[in-house]
């Protein structure tokens, strides 16, 4: 191979990736930052306003409604999903559970159905008159069978959290299962010899062993919850539910950018959301002490 060709070959192989990144990665990021400093009416009509979009966002009551709804969804989802996922993983990691592979598949299967199918399924389950959930609550507790889960402001967010719980618990369970199987079994044997009970083994062996995965799942679940859009859109439509009970930050971005045509304000919402998620992730990593071990 000629010397010149040998030197240029790595650059030629890297060129498609670099070109793709510049076109589909770097340019949209830079463009969206620039767009957030403009008031727009469609893709062409633009007027530079500096930081006005961000200042207006701080005084926008609809935006804070979206922040409150999104934070409620994230808190409810993470606090319910993670203990349930970890509990299922601990149970299905036991060798004495018969048919554990079947149960693993059953709990993971909602992820194979797709979001649209899941939304349609839960529209039937949550239906006021003939829905399965109302029928079960009426049979077990005598509650009214006409509860309108997606039409009552106070019930919209619990319904969204319930659907997310069904969708993503099995997904997080797989992460925990992989982490549990990587914990050294000799540590449990040593703990048993020392007289440690199940709770002591869980606290001093299991939790330290799965700690990196636990932190990863917490941060990933929080970021995913703050990006909630498709599920709320499929269940509630453009209206975000009664009294904006299902309005999330990304839904508000969609309403301003794609329904209202103000792409500049939508870009400001997007970058504010990115900053919020970054700060939240840094706080979580700080609280859990991630990174201190490497120093």
C-alpha positions as CSV (number, residue, x, y, z in Angstrom):
1,X,0.0,0.0,0.0
2,X,1.5,3.4,-0.9
3,X,2.5,5.6,2.0
4,X,0.1,8.4,1.2
5,X,-2.9,5.9,0.9
6,X,-2.0,4.3,4.3
7,X,-2.0,7.8,6.0
8,X,-5.3,8.9,4.5
9,X,-7.2,5.6,4.8
10,X,-8.3,6.1,8.5
11,X,-9.7,9.5,7.6
12,X,-11.6,8.0,4.7
13,X,-13.1,5.4,6.9
14,X,-14.1,8.0,9.5
15,X,-15.4,10.5,7.0
16,X,-19.0,9.0,6.7
17,X,-19.4,9.0,10.5
18,X,-18.1,12.5,10.9
19,X,-20.2,13.8,8.0
20,X,-23.3,12.1,9.4
21,X,-22.7,13.6,12.8
22,X,-22.2,17.1,11.5
23,X,-25.4,17.0,9.4
24,X,-27.7,15.1,11.7
25,X,-26.2,15.8,15.2
26,X,-24.1,19.0,15.4
27,X,-26.1,21.1,13.0
28,X,-29.6,20.5,14.6
29,X,-28.1,21.3,18.0
30,X,-26.5,24.5,16.9
31,X,-29.6,25.5,14.9
32,X,-31.9,24.9,17.8
33,X,-29.8,27.0,20.1
34,X,-29.9,29.9,17.6
35,X,-33.6,29.4,17.0
36,X,-34.3,29.8,20.8
37,X,-33.3,33.4,20.5
38,X,-35.9,34.2,17.8
39,X,-39.7,34.6,17.7
40,X,-40.9,32.6,14.7
41,X,-44.1,32.1,12.8
42,X,-43.3,29.1,10.8
43,X,-39.8,28.1,9.5
44,X,-39.2,31.3,7.6
45,X,-40.5,34.4,9.5
46,X,-38.1,35.0,12.3
47,X,-37.4,38.0,14.5
48,X,-34.4,38.1,16.9
49,X,-35.4,38.7,20.5
50,X,-32.4,37.6,22.5
51,X,-33.3,36.0,25.8
52,X,-37.0,37.1,25.7
53,X,-38.1,33.5,25.0
54,X,-36.4,32.3,28.2
55,X,-37.6,35.3,30.3
56,X,-41.2,34.7,29.0
57,X,-40.9,31.0,29.9
58,X,-40.2,31.9,33.5
59,X,-43.5,33.8,33.7
60,X,-45.5,31.3,31.7
61,X,-48.1,29.6,33.9
62,X,-48.7,26.9,31.4
63,X,-45.0,26.0,31.4
64,X,-45.0,25.7,35.2
65,X,-48.1,23.5,35.0
66,X,-46.2,21.3,32.6
67,X,-43.1,21.2,34.9
68,X,-45.3,20.3,37.9
69,X,-47.1,17.5,36.0
70,X,-43.8,16.1,34.6
71,X,-42.2,16.2,38.1
72,X,-45.2,14.4,39.6
73,X,-45.0,11.7,36.9
74,X,-41.3,11.3,37.3
75,X,-41.5,11.0,41.1
76,X,-44.4,8.6,41.0
77,X,-42.9,6.5,38.3
78,X,-39.4,6.2,39.8
79,X,-40.7,5.6,43.4
80,X,-43.0,2.8,42.2
81,X,-41.1,1.3,39.4
82,X,-37.7,0.8,41.0
83,X,-38.7,-1.1,44.2
84,X,-41.1,-3.2,42.1
85,X,-38.5,-4.0,39.5
86,X,-35.8,-4.8,42.1
87,X,-38.3,-7.0,44.0
88,X,-39.2,-8.9,40.9
89,X,-35.5,-9.3,39.9
90,X,-34.6,-10.6,43.4
91,X,-37.5,-13.1,43.3
92,X,-36.9,-14.3,39.7
93,X,-33.1,-14.6,40.4
94,X,-33.8,-17.4,42.9
95,X,-32.9,-20.9,41.7
96,X,-35.8,-22.5,43.5
97,X,-38.5,-20.5,41.6
98,X,-40.1,-22.9,39.1
99,X,-40.7,-21.5,35.6
100,X,-38.8,-18.4,36.4
101,X,-37.8,-17.9,32.7
102,X,-41.5,-17.9,31.8
103,X,-42.2,-15.2,34.4
104,X,-39.3,-13.2,33.2
105,X,-40.7,-13.2,29.7
106,X,-44.2,-12.4,31.0
107,X,-43.0,-9.3,32.9
108,X,-40.8,-8.2,30.0
109,X,-43.4,-8.8,27.3
110,X,-45.1,-5.3,27.6
111,X,-41.9,-3.9,26.0
112,X,-42.5,-6.1,22.9
113,X,-46.0,-4.9,22.3
114,X,-45.1,-1.4,21.3
115,X,-46.3,1.9,22.7
116,X,-49.3,2.4,20.4
117,X,-50.7,-1.0,21.1
118,X,-50.2,-0.5,24.8
119,X,-52.0,2.8,24.7
120,X,-54.9,1.3,22.8
121,X,-55.0,-1.6,25.3
122,X,-55.2,0.8,28.3
123,X,-57.8,3.0,26.7
124,X,-60.0,-0.2,26.8
125,X,-58.9,-1.1,30.3
126,X,-59.5,2.4,31.7
127,X,-62.9,2.9,29.8
128,X,-65.6,4.3,32.1
129,X,-68.4,1.7,31.7
130,X,-66.9,-1.5,30.4
131,X,-63.2,-1.1,31.4
132,X,-61.5,-4.0,33.2
133,X,-60.1,-1.7,35.9
134,X,-63.4,-0.2,36.9
135,X,-65.0,-3.7,36.9
136,X,-62.2,-5.1,39.2
137,X,-62.4,-2.1,41.6
138,X,-66.2,-2.4,41.7
139,X,-66.0,-6.2,42.4
140,X,-63.3,-5.9,45.0
141,X,-64.1,-2.7,46.8
142,X,-67.6,-1.7,45.6
143,X,-66.2,1.5,44.0
144,X,-68.3,3.1,41.2
145,X,-67.8,1.4,37.8
146,X,-68.2,4.7,35.9
147,X,-64.9,6.3,37.0
148,X,-63.5,8.4,34.1
149,X,-59.8,7.9,34.5
150,X,-58.7,10.0,31.5
151,X,-61.4,12.7,31.9
152,X,-61.1,13.5,35.6
153,X,-58.2,16.0,36.3
154,X,-57.2,14.3,39.6
155,X,-57.0,10.8,38.0
156,X,-55.1,11.6,34.7
157,X,-51.7,11.5,36.3
158,X,-52.3,8.3,38.3
159,X,-53.5,6.7,35.1
160,X,-50.4,7.7,33.2
161,X,-48.1,6.4,36.1
162,X,-50.0,3.2,36.1
163,X,-49.5,2.6,32.4
164,X,-45.8,3.5,32.6
165,X,-45.5,1.1,35.5
166,X,-47.0,-1.7,33.4
167,X,-44.7,-0.8,30.5
168,X,-41.3,-0.3,32.0
169,X,-41.2,-2.3,35.2
170,X,-40.1,-5.5,33.3
171,X,-37.5,-3.5,31.4
172,X,-35.8,-2.3,34.6
173,X,-36.1,-5.8,36.0
174,X,-33.8,-7.0,33.3
175,X,-31.1,-4.5,34.3
176,X,-31.4,-5.7,37.9
177,X,-31.3,-9.3,36.9
178,X,-28.1,-8.9,35.0
179,X,-26.6,-7.0,37.9
180,X,-27.7,-9.7,40.4
181,X,-26.1,-12.5,38.4
182,X,-22.8,-10.6,38.4
183,X,-22.6,-10.6,42.2
184,X,-20.1,-13.1,43.5
185,X,-21.9,-16.0,45.1
186,X,-19.0,-16.6,47.6
187,X,-19.9,-13.3,49.3
188,X,-23.3,-14.8,50.1
189,X,-21.7,-18.0,51.4
190,X,-19.3,-16.0,53.6
191,X,-22.2,-13.9,54.9
192,X,-24.3,-17.0,55.7
193,X,-21.3,-18.5,57.6
194,X,-21.1,-15.2,59.6
195,X,-24.7,-15.6,60.5
196,X,-26.1,-12.8,58.4
197,X,-29.8,-13.0,57.6
198,X,-31.6,-12.2,54.4
199,X,-31.9,-8.5,55.2
200,X,-28.3,-8.2,56.2
201,X,-27.2,-10.0,53.0
202,X,-29.3,-7.7,50.9
203,X,-28.0,-4.6,52.6
204,X,-24.3,-5.5,52.8
205,X,-23.8,-7.8,49.8
206,X,-26.6,-7.3,47.2
207,X,-27.0,-3.5,47.3
208,X,-23.2,-2.7,47.1
209,X,-22.9,-5.3,44.3
210,X,-25.7,-3.8,42.1
211,X,-25.0,-0.2,43.1
212,X,-23.7,1.0,39.7
213,X,-26.7,-0.5,37.9
214,X,-29.0,0.9,40.5
215,X,-27.7,4.4,40.0
216,X,-27.8,3.9,36.2
217,X,-31.5,2.8,36.3
218,X,-32.5,5.7,38.7
219,X,-30.9,8.3,36.4
220,X,-32.1,6.7,33.2
221,X,-35.7,6.4,34.6
222,X,-35.7,10.0,35.7
223,X,-34.5,11.3,32.4
224,X,-37.0,9.1,30.5
225,X,-39.8,10.4,32.7
226,X,-39.0,14.0,32.0
227,X,-39.2,13.2,28.3
228,X,-42.7,11.9,28.6
229,X,-44.7,12.6,25.4
230,X,-45.8,9.7,23.3
231,X,-47.8,8.0,26.1
232,X,-49.6,11.2,27.1
233,X,-50.2,12.1,23.5
234,X,-51.7,8.7,22.6
235,X,-54.0,8.6,25.7
236,X,-55.0,12.2,25.9
237,X,-54.5,13.7,22.4
238,X,-53.5,17.3,21.7
239,X,-55.6,18.7,24.5
240,X,-53.4,17.2,27.3
241,X,-56.5,16.1,29.2
242,X,-59.0,18.1,31.3
243,X,-57.6,21.3,32.9
244,X,-54.2,20.4,31.3
245,X,-53.8,17.5,33.8
246,X,-51.7,15.6,31.4
247,X,-49.6,18.5,30.0
248,X,-45.9,17.6,30.2
249,X,-42.9,19.7,29.2
250,X,-42.4,17.9,25.9
251,X,-46.1,18.1,25.2
252,X,-46.0,21.8,25.7
253,X,-43.0,22.0,23.4
254,X,-45.0,20.2,20.8
255,X,-48.0,22.4,21.2
256,X,-46.0,25.6,20.7
257,X,-43.6,24.4,18.0
258,X,-45.8,22.2,15.8
259,X,-49.3,23.3,16.5
260,X,-48.6,27.0,17.3
261,X,-45.8,27.4,14.8
262,X,-43.5,29.2,17.3
263,X,-40.4,27.2,16.8
264,X,-38.2,29.7,18.7
265,X,-40.3,29.4,21.9
266,X,-40.4,25.6,21.4
267,X,-36.6,25.6,21.1
268,X,-36.3,27.6,24.4
269,X,-38.6,25.0,26.1
270,X,-36.4,22.2,24.8
271,X,-33.1,23.7,26.0
272,X,-34.7,24.6,29.4
273,X,-35.8,20.9,29.7
274,X,-32.3,19.8,28.7
275,X,-30.8,22.0,31.4
276,X,-33.3,20.8,34.0
277,X,-32.5,17.1,33.2
278,X,-28.7,17.8,33.3
279,X,-29.0,19.5,36.7
280,X,-31.2,16.7,38.0
281,X,-28.8,14.0,36.9
282,X,-25.8,15.8,38.4
283,X,-27.7,16.1,41.7
284,X,-28.5,12.4,41.7
285,X,-24.9,11.5,40.9
286,X,-23.7,13.8,43.7
287,X,-26.1,12.3,46.2
288,X,-25.1,8.8,45.3
289,X,-21.4,9.7,45.4
290,X,-20.7,8.5,41.9
291,X,-17.2,9.4,40.6
292,X,-15.7,9.7,44.1
293,X,-14.2,6.1,43.8
294,X,-12.2,7.1,40.8
295,X,-10.3,9.9,42.6
